[in-house]
Amino acid sequence: MICVGRLSDLLAVIKRNVDEVDTLVSRYGVNELISDYVLLNAILHMLQVAIQALIDMGSHIMVEKDLKAPSTYSEIPIYLSQTGVISGDDSKVFRRMIGFRNVLVHNYSQVSIDVLREILAEALYRDLLRIALKLYDYAVSNNIDA
C-alpha cells in the first residue's frame, strides 16, 4: 500500500522544482534562460523531474483506488478525471505536461523553444504544483495512506 508519506515526498519534489524554476525565471528572465545552454538544460531537467513526480502521484492514487492499470502515462489523468479526482480541465493540462515530458525523455523531436518560452513566460509550470496539491489533498481526504 502506498502511503501519504510517499505522496508527500513526491509533492516536495514538485514544489522544490517549481520554486527553483520560479527563482531562475526571476533572476535571469525567460530569454536568457532559453539562450544559455546550461540554464536551459537545468530548467528542462527540473520540469521533467516534476512532471514525472506528478505522474507517479497520479499512478499511486490509481493503485490505491484499485483503478484499471494505465497502459500509458497519458491515461492516468483521464482515469483520474473520470473518477472525480481531478477536473476535466486539469486532466487536459496534465496530459499536455505528459506530452512535453515525453518529448524531453524520448527526444521525439527537439523541444520547441516557442513552447518552452510560453511555459516559462506565462508560468504554466506552476500548474504542476497546483494539480499535485489537488492529488495530495484528495489522497489525505480519502484516507489513502498506510
Buried (B, 14 or more C-beta within 10 A) or exposed (E): EBBBEBBBEBBEBBBBBBEBBBEBBEEBEBEEBBEBEEBBEBBBEBBBBBBBBBBBBBBBBBEBBEBEEBEEBBBBBBBBBEEEBBEEEBBBBBBBBBBBBBBBEEEEEEBEEEEBBEBBEEEBBBBBBEBBEBBBEBBEEEEBBE
